[in-house]
Amino acid sequence: MIDYHIHLERGSFNREWLAKFVETGKARAIEEFGIVEHLYLFKEASHLLYQNDHVIKKQNESIYDYLDFLAKAKEEFNLKIGLEVDYIESRESEIRDFAANFDVDFLIGSVHYLGEWAFDLSKNWPRNDYEAIYIEYYKTLLKLARSNIFDVLGHPGNIAYFGYGPSKEVEDRIVKNFYEELAKENIVLEINAGGLYRPAKRIFPEKKWFKTIKELNIDITVSSDAHDPDDVGYEINNEVIPALQGAGFTHLIGFEKRNKQFKPIKVHK
C-alpha cells in the first residue's frame, strides 16, 4: 500500500527522523512513501506565497538541501519525492516556472487560502457566509486542476477542517457539481485520511463521494497527511481502502518523475 502525503517539517532532514516515519508506516502495511514538504518552508519560494506570520516564521529551509537529502534516501526507504504547493491564482505563472526547475516525482496542489485568508489556521472564522465560502473554495479547486501545473489535487474538502459549513443539502450540491467538472481534467484526486485526526473527523473527501468519483473515472491516490511519525498510514488500510473497494476501485495512482504508475489495491489483514 502507498501513503503519498507525508511531511518531515517538524523535525530535521536526516535519516533518523525519516526512519521513524517509515517504521510506523511499515507496521501499517505501507510499502511506498510519498514525502512532501510545504513550499512555505523554503527560502527560495518566498515570492510565491503570502507572507503572513505563519509562513514567515517557518521559511528557513533550502529546497536544495531537502531534495538532496531525499535523493540520497530514496532507494533505501522506497520513497517518492514530492512538494506540496499552495495554489494562488494570481501567482500561477510564477508557480509553474518555479516548479519546473526541480526533479521531483509528483507535485501536490493544495488550497489553504481564499484570497489571503488561511481558512484552516484559525478556529474563529472571520466570515459566516458558509455557502459563498464553499462555492469560492470549490471554484478555486477547479482553477487549480485546470492550471495543469500539478499531478495531485490535495485534500479536497478541507474547507470543512473546523467543521464549519452550509447545510448538507447545499454542500452536497456544490460538491457534486465540483466532481462533475473535475472529471474533465487530467489530475489525480487525493483521498486524505488526515481529516480523521483533525477537528473535521472525516476523510477529505468524505466516503460518501467515493462511488461518484469512481463512476466519473477520476484517478485517485491515498495519504495520511502525516506531520508526525505516529500518523503515517493512519486508517488507510482500516477505513479508507475498504471504502474504496466498496465503491469499485481496484487500483491507486503513484508517480515516478511525474509519470503515473498504477498500483493494484492490496488487502492487508
C-alpha positions in Angstrom: 0.0 0.0 0.0 1.0 3.6 -0.5 0.9 6.8 1.5 1.6 9.8 -0.7 1.5 12.8 1.6 4.0 12.7 4.5 5.7 15.8 6.0 9.0 15.8 7.8 8.9 19.5 8.7 8.5 19.1 12.5 12.0 17.5 12.6 15.2 17.7 10.6 16.0 16.4 7.2 18.1 13.5 8.5 17.9 9.7 8.3 17.0 9.1 11.9 13.9 11.3 11.7 12.8 9.9 8.3 13.3 6.3 9.6 10.7 6.9 12.4 8.1 7.7 9.7 9.0 4.6 7.7 8.9 2.3 10.7 5.4 3.3 11.6 4.3 3.1 8.0 5.6 -0.4 7.6 3.8 -1.5 10.8 0.6 -0.4 9.0 1.5 -2.2 5.7 2.7 0.9 3.9 5.3 0.0 1.3 5.8 3.2 -0.6 6.2 6.6 1.0 5.5 9.9 -0.7 7.5 12.6 1.1 6.3 16.2 0.5 7.0 19.5 2.1 5.0 22.7 2.0 6.6 25.1 -0.3 6.4 27.7 2.5 9.4 26.1 4.3 11.8 27.1 1.6 13.5 30.5 1.3 13.7 30.1 -2.4 9.9 30.1 -2.7 9.1 33.3 -0.8 7.9 35.1 -3.9 5.2 32.5 -4.4 3.5 32.9 -1.1 1.5 35.3 1.1 4.0 36.5 3.7 1.8 36.1 6.8 3.1 35.3 10.3 2.6 31.5 9.8 4.7 31.5 6.7 7.5 33.9 7.7 8.4 32.0 10.9 8.8 28.7 9.0 10.6 29.9 5.9 14.1 28.8 7.0 15.0 25.8 4.9 16.6 25.4 1.5 14.7 23.4 -1.2 18.1 22.2 -2.5 19.0 20.7 0.9 15.6 19.0 1.1 15.8 17.5 -2.4 19.4 16.4 -2.0 18.6 14.6 1.3 15.6 12.7 -0.2 17.5 11.8 -3.4 20.1 10.0 -1.2 17.5 8.3 0.9 15.1 7.4 -1.9 16.2 3.8 -2.7 16.9 2.8 0.9 13.4 3.7 2.1 11.4 3.3 -1.1 10.5 7.0 -1.3 8.8 9.2 -3.8 9.9 12.8 -3.7 7.2 15.5 -3.8 6.3 19.0 -3.0 3.0 20.4 -1.7 2.3 23.7 -3.3 -0.2 26.3 -2.2 -2.2 27.3 -5.2 -2.6 31.0 -5.5 -4.3 32.1 -8.7 -2.6 35.4 -9.0 0.8 33.7 -8.9 0.0 30.8 -11.2 2.6 31.7 -13.8 5.4 32.1 -11.2 4.4 28.8 -9.5 4.6 27.0 -12.9 8.0 28.4 -13.7 9.4 27.6 -10.2 8.1 24.0 -10.1 9.6 23.2 -13.5 13.1 23.6 -12.1 13.0 20.7 -9.7 13.4 16.9 -10.3 10.6 15.5 -8.2 8.2 12.5 -8.7 5.0 14.4 -8.1 3.5 17.8 -7.2 0.5 18.2 -4.9 -1.5 21.3 -5.5 -3.4 22.4 -2.4 -5.8 25.2 -1.5 -5.3 26.6 2.0 -6.2 30.2 1.1 -9.2 32.1 -0.2 -7.6 35.4 -1.1 -5.2 36.0 1.7 -7.4 34.2 4.3 -5.9 30.9 5.5 -9.2 29.2 6.4 -7.6 26.2 8.1 -5.4 28.1 10.5 -7.9 29.7 12.8 -10.9 28.1 14.6 -12.6 31.5 14.6 -13.5 32.2 11.0 -13.9 35.9 10.2 -16.8 35.1 7.9 -20.0 33.2 8.4 -21.4 33.2 4.8 -20.7 29.5 4.5 -22.4 28.8 1.2 -20.5 31.6 -0.5 -17.2 30.3 1.1 -17.8 26.8 -0.1 -18.6 27.9 -3.6 -15.5 30.0 -3.7 -13.4 27.2 -2.4 -14.6 24.6 -4.9 -14.2 27.1 -7.7 -10.6 27.6 -6.6 -10.0 23.8 -6.6 -11.2 23.7 -10.2 -8.8 26.5 -11.2 -6.0 24.5 -9.6 -6.9 21.4 -11.6 -7.2 23.4 -14.8 -3.8 25.1 -14.4 -2.1 21.8 -15.5 0.7 22.5 -13.0 0.1 19.7 -10.6 -0.2 15.9 -10.6 -2.4 15.6 -7.5 -5.2 17.7 -6.1 -4.6 17.7 -2.3 -7.2 17.0 0.4 -10.3 18.1 -1.4 -12.9 19.2 1.1 -10.5 20.5 3.7 -12.6 23.7 3.8 -14.5 21.7 6.4 -11.3 21.4 8.6 -13.0 23.0 11.6 -16.5 21.7 10.9 -18.0 24.9 9.6 -20.2 24.7 6.5 -23.6 25.2 5.0 -26.4 22.7 5.3 -25.7 19.2 4.0 -28.1 19.7 1.1 -26.3 22.9 0.0 -22.8 21.3 0.5 -23.8 18.2 -1.5 -25.0 20.3 -4.4 -21.7 22.2 -4.5 -19.6 19.2 -4.2 -21.5 17.1 -6.8 -21.0 19.9 -9.3 -17.3 20.1 -8.5 -16.7 16.4 -9.2 -18.6 16.5 -12.4 -16.4 19.4 -13.6 -13.2 17.8 -12.2 -13.8 14.7 -14.3 -13.0 16.8 -17.3 -9.4 17.5 -16.1 -6.3 15.3 -16.0 -5.4 15.4 -12.3 -5.3 12.7 -9.7 -7.5 13.2 -6.6 -6.0 12.6 -3.2 -8.1 10.6 -0.7 -6.7 12.1 2.5 -7.2 10.3 5.8 -5.7 13.2 7.8 -9.0 14.8 8.3 -9.9 11.9 10.6 -7.5 13.0 13.3 -8.2 16.7 12.8 -11.2 18.7 14.0 -13.4 17.7 11.0 -13.1 14.0 12.0 -13.8 13.0 8.3 -11.8 11.9 5.3 -11.2 14.5 2.7 -13.2 13.9 0.6 -16.0 12.2 2.5 -16.5 8.5 1.9 -20.0 9.1 0.5 -18.4 10.6 -2.6 -16.2 7.6 -3.4 -18.7 5.9 -5.6 -19.4 9.2 -7.6 -15.6 9.7 -8.0 -15.3 6.1 -9.4 -18.3 6.5 -11.7 -16.7 9.6 -13.1 -13.4 7.8 -13.8 -11.3 10.1 -11.6 -8.0 8.6 -10.7 -7.1 8.6 -7.0 -4.1 8.3 -4.7 -4.3 7.9 -0.8 -2.5 9.6 2.0 -2.4 10.2 5.7 -1.1 13.8 5.6 1.2 12.8 8.4 3.3 15.5 10.1 4.4 13.2 12.9 5.7 9.6 12.7 2.7 8.2 14.6 0.3 9.4 11.9 1.9 7.6 8.9 -0.6 5.3 7.3 -3.4 6.4 9.7 -6.5 4.4 9.0 -5.6 3.9 5.3 -5.9 0.1 5.5 -8.6 0.0 8.1 -11.0 2.6 6.8 -10.0 4.2 3.5 -9.2 1.1 1.5 -12.3 -0.9 2.4 -14.5 2.0 1.5 -12.7 2.5 -1.9 -13.0 -1.2 -2.7 -16.7 -1.0 -1.8 -17.0 1.8 -4.3 -15.4 -0.3 -7.0 -11.8 0.9 -7.0 -9.2 -1.7 -7.9 -6.1 0.4 -8.2 -4.4 3.6 -7.0 -2.0 6.0 -8.7 1.6 6.5 -7.7 4.3 8.5 -9.6 7.8 8.3 -10.8 9.3 11.5 -12.3 5.8 13.0 -12.9 4.6 9.8 -14.7 1.6 7.9 -13.4 2.1 4.4 -12.0 -0.8 2.1 -11.4 -0.8 0.4 -8.1 -3.2 -2.5 -7.5 -5.1 -2.2 -4.2 -4.0 -4.9 -1.8 -6.0 -6.3 1.0 -4.0 -6.3 4.3 -5.4 -8.2 7.2 
